[in-house]
Amino acid sequence: MKKYVIKIEGMHCEHCAKKVEEELKEFQCRVNLKKKEALIQGDSIKEVDIQKRVNSLGYEFLEMKEKKGLFL
């Protein structure tokens, strides 16, 4: 199972973070509001799909990189 870090601009509060977590819940999403990023994991994650989903919530998808090591 691959792990990714997604940089997201425009999240300002816990409600924003929860919206992203709910939208990406199938990927065990966890948002770090201070770092403005989300951690996700899954087997068949396509960057373009994640970008569309984040942008549809009104936030700006900046980048997605594979994360090595523990999923914290």
Rosetta blueprint (number, residue, H / E / L):
1 M L
2 K E
3 K E
4 Y E
5 V E
6 I E
7 K E
8 I E
9 E E
10 G L
11 M L
12 H L
13 C L
14 E H
15 H H
16 C H
17 A H
18 K H
19 K H
20 V H
21 E H
22 E H
23 E H
24 L L
25 K H
26 E H
27 F H
28 Q L
29 C L
30 R E
31 V E
32 N E
33 L L
34 K L
35 K L
36 K L
37 E E
38 A E
39 L E
40 I E
41 Q E
42 G E
43 D L
44 S L
45 I L
46 K L
47 E H
48 V H
49 D H
50 I H
51 Q H
52 K H
53 R H
54 V H
55 N H
56 S H
57 L L
58 G L
59 Y L
60 E E
61 F E
62 L E
63 E E
64 M E
65 K E
66 E E
67 K L
68 K L
69 G L
70 L L
71 F L
72 L L
